[in-house]
Amino acid sequence: MSEHPIHNMMDLSMEKIREMVDANTIIGTPVTTPDGTTLIPVSKISVGFASGGADFGGKEKRTSADSETVPQKFGGGTGAGINITPIAFIVITANGVRMLPVGAPASTTIDRVVDMVPEVLERAQHFIDKQHAAHVAQAEAHRTEEA
């Protein structure tokens, strides 16, 4: 049984989409600046795909052994759309890794809370480090007084 023409159209369209979209489109190629900072672009991809067709006219009988019927005329088309939107950069420095959003600010409370998590964790870590340093300094001062 031979393939219907729409199969070929869909296969070709999907092959072209696969060529355009790969993992490097979502997580981009890292770029290292002269000061040693590495930036990795992060993007969001939306893909839409449509395909359709119709057989026109009657059917004609093939003279092959399987006696399958094929359409006399076929009309069809496929279409695809891809939207690639940069959403952030992963910034890697000697001091750590952080996400730098480039999109519009968060519109809902949950989105704002999620966006704030890295900053809150960074501040908490800074506070803990500061408290630890103060505790170590106090213990050192106490040992100096005893000696």
C-alpha positions as CSV (number, residue, x, y, z in Angstrom):
1,M,0.0,0.0,0.0
2,S,1.5,3.4,-1.0
3,E,1.6,6.3,1.3
4,H,-1.0,9.1,0.9
5,P,0.6,12.4,-0.2
6,I,-0.3,14.1,3.2
7,H,2.1,11.7,4.9
8,N,5.0,13.0,2.9
9,M,4.0,16.6,3.6
10,M,3.8,16.0,7.3
11,D,7.1,14.1,7.4
12,L,8.9,16.8,5.6
13,S,7.5,19.6,7.8
14,M,8.3,17.8,11.0
15,E,11.9,17.1,9.7
16,K,12.4,20.8,9.1
17,I,11.1,21.7,12.6
18,R,13.5,19.2,14.1
19,E,16.3,20.9,12.2
20,M,15.4,24.3,13.6
21,V,14.7,23.4,17.2
22,D,17.2,21.5,19.3
23,A,18.6,21.6,22.9
24,N,21.0,24.5,22.0
25,T,18.0,26.6,21.0
26,I,16.6,26.4,24.6
27,I,19.8,26.4,26.6
28,G,22.2,28.5,24.4
29,T,25.9,28.3,23.9
30,P,27.8,29.7,26.9
31,V,29.7,33.0,26.4
32,T,32.7,33.8,28.7
33,T,33.5,37.5,29.3
34,P,37.1,38.7,29.8
35,D,36.6,39.0,33.6
36,G,35.7,35.2,33.7
37,T,32.0,35.5,34.0
38,T,30.1,32.9,32.0
39,L,26.6,33.8,30.5
40,I,24.3,31.1,29.3
41,P,21.2,32.2,27.4
42,V,17.9,30.5,28.2
43,S,14.9,30.7,25.9
44,K,11.3,29.5,25.7
45,I,10.0,27.9,22.5
46,S,6.4,27.7,21.3
47,V,5.6,25.6,18.3
48,G,2.4,25.3,16.3
49,F,1.8,22.9,13.5
50,A,-1.2,22.3,11.1
51,S,-1.7,20.0,8.2
52,G,-4.6,19.2,6.0
53,G,-5.7,18.1,2.6
54,A,-8.5,16.7,0.5
55,D,-8.9,14.2,-2.3
56,F,-10.7,15.5,-5.4
57,G,-12.4,13.6,-8.1
58,G,-13.2,9.9,-8.1
59,K,-11.0,7.0,-7.4
60,E,-9.2,5.0,-10.0
61,K,-8.2,1.4,-9.6
62,R,-4.5,0.5,-9.8
63,T,-3.5,-2.4,-11.9
64,S,-1.2,-3.7,-9.1
65,A,-1.6,-7.0,-7.5
66,D,-3.1,-5.5,-4.3
67,S,-5.8,-3.7,-6.4
68,E,-5.7,-0.7,-4.1
69,T,-7.6,2.5,-5.0
70,V,-5.8,5.8,-5.1
71,P,-7.2,9.3,-5.4
72,Q,-7.0,10.9,-8.8
73,K,-6.2,14.3,-7.4
74,F,-5.0,15.6,-4.1
75,G,-4.7,19.1,-2.7
76,G,-3.2,19.9,0.7
77,G,-0.8,22.0,2.7
78,T,1.1,22.2,5.9
79,G,2.2,25.1,8.0
80,A,4.2,25.6,11.2
81,G,5.1,28.5,13.3
82,I,7.9,28.8,15.9
83,N,8.3,31.5,18.5
84,I,11.6,31.8,20.4
85,T,11.6,34.1,23.4
86,P,14.7,34.8,25.5
87,I,13.6,34.5,29.1
88,A,16.9,34.6,31.2
89,F,20.6,34.3,31.4
90,I,22.4,31.9,33.8
91,V,25.3,33.9,35.2
92,I,28.3,32.0,36.5
93,T,30.9,34.0,38.5
94,A,33.5,33.2,41.0
95,N,31.0,34.0,43.7
96,G,28.3,31.6,42.5
97,V,25.5,31.0,40.0
98,R,22.4,33.0,39.6
99,M,19.5,33.4,37.2
100,L,19.1,36.8,35.6
101,P,15.5,37.2,34.1
102,V,15.2,39.3,31.0
103,G,11.4,39.2,30.5
104,A,8.6,41.3,31.9
105,P,8.2,41.3,35.6
106,A,6.1,38.6,37.1
107,S,2.4,39.3,36.9
108,T,1.0,37.0,39.6
109,T,1.9,36.7,43.3
110,I,3.1,33.1,42.8
111,D,5.3,34.2,40.0
112,R,6.8,37.0,42.1
113,V,7.4,34.6,45.0
114,V,9.2,32.2,42.7
115,D,11.3,35.0,41.2
116,M,12.3,36.1,44.6
117,V,13.5,32.7,45.9
118,P,17.1,33.0,44.6
119,E,17.5,36.5,46.1
120,V,16.0,35.4,49.5
121,L,18.3,32.4,49.6
122,E,21.3,34.6,48.8
123,R,20.4,37.0,51.5
124,A,19.8,34.2,54.0
125,Q,23.2,32.7,53.2
126,H,24.8,36.2,53.6
127,F,23.1,36.6,57.0
128,I,24.2,33.1,58.2
129,D,27.8,33.8,57.1
130,K,27.8,37.2,58.9
131,Q,26.4,35.6,62.1
132,H,29.0,32.8,61.9
133,A,31.9,35.3,61.4
134,A,30.6,37.3,64.4
135,H,30.4,34.2,66.5
136,V,33.9,33.2,65.5
137,A,35.2,36.7,66.3
138,Q,33.5,36.6,69.7
139,A,34.9,33.2,70.6
140,E,38.4,34.4,69.5
141,A,38.0,37.5,71.7
142,H,36.9,35.4,74.6
143,R,40.0,33.1,74.2
144,T,42.3,36.1,74.0
145,E,40.8,37.5,77.3
146,E,41.4,34.2,79.1
147,A,45.0,33.9,78.0
